[in-house]
Amino acid sequence: MNVEKIDVKGKMCPIPVALTKRKLAEMQSGQTLEITGEGELEFDNIQHWLKNNAHEIIETSKNNNNEFKIAVTKH
């Protein structure tokens, strides 16, 4: 399976959400996107947007440096 990836590190909200939205718009339903970034607000806002738009969050992880990864399947 082809996994698309975007890196939103160094971007402040609302840019990470906008980049996630743009990337998902280019993808087909059922494809997986892996988002890497940093920041608690960005982590929360991306997940909130994904849930509100019926995308399926497969996995989330964070480390001690406040970096995160979110894997999502496009609806």
Legacy VTK file of the C-alpha trace (Angstrom):
# vtk DataFile Version 3.0
C-alpha trace
ASCII
DATASET POLYDATA
POINTS 75 float
0.000 0.000 0.000
1.234 3.471 -0.898
1.523 5.740 2.147
1.659 9.468 1.474
3.653 11.622 3.898
3.776 15.267 4.900
6.012 17.048 7.385
4.519 20.090 9.108
7.390 20.682 11.549
8.184 24.333 12.116
4.704 25.436 11.031
2.307 27.142 13.424
-1.478 26.728 13.417
-3.487 26.945 11.301
-0.870 26.039 8.655
-0.459 22.338 9.669
-4.228 21.810 9.412
-4.348 23.590 6.036
-1.466 21.488 4.687
-3.140 18.300 5.929
-6.427 19.312 4.318
-4.707 20.134 1.001
-2.779 16.846 0.935
-5.890 14.757 1.704
-7.779 16.563 -1.080
-5.174 15.263 -3.554
-5.549 11.672 -2.340
-8.015 8.882 -3.121
-10.465 7.499 -0.563
-8.869 4.672 1.405
-5.305 5.945 1.048
-3.155 6.470 4.136
-1.433 9.723 5.084
1.335 9.989 7.671
1.670 13.452 9.204
4.768 14.386 11.198
5.035 17.605 13.136
5.640 19.263 16.455
3.633 21.133 19.058
0.747 20.231 21.352
-1.686 22.692 19.727
-0.863 21.462 16.247
-1.218 17.823 17.356
-4.643 18.503 18.869
-5.923 20.709 16.028
-4.996 18.250 13.287
-6.741 15.397 15.123
-9.801 17.559 15.755
-10.052 18.496 12.075
-9.580 14.868 10.961
-12.341 13.637 13.288
-14.723 16.425 12.236
-14.199 15.458 8.602
-14.783 11.717 9.143
-11.225 10.587 8.394
-10.071 7.511 10.326
-7.113 8.089 12.622
-5.129 4.847 12.620
-2.280 5.756 14.959
-0.902 8.673 16.938
2.364 9.003 18.787
4.355 11.735 20.520
7.839 11.872 21.968
9.455 13.904 24.747
10.562 16.585 22.262
6.889 17.383 21.528
7.184 15.829 18.064
4.262 13.788 16.804
3.128 11.390 14.118
-0.466 10.866 13.027
-1.446 8.155 10.559
-4.870 8.583 8.965
-6.960 6.887 6.291
-8.875 9.232 4.015
-12.621 8.644 4.012
LINES 1 76
75 0 1 2 3 4 5 6 7 8 9 10 11 12 13 14 15 16 17 18 19 20 21 22 23 24 25 26 27 28 29 30 31 32 33 34 35 36 37 38 39 40 41 42 43 44 45 46 47 48 49 50 51 52 53 54 55 56 57 58 59 60 61 62 63 64 65 66 67 68 69 70 71 72 73 74
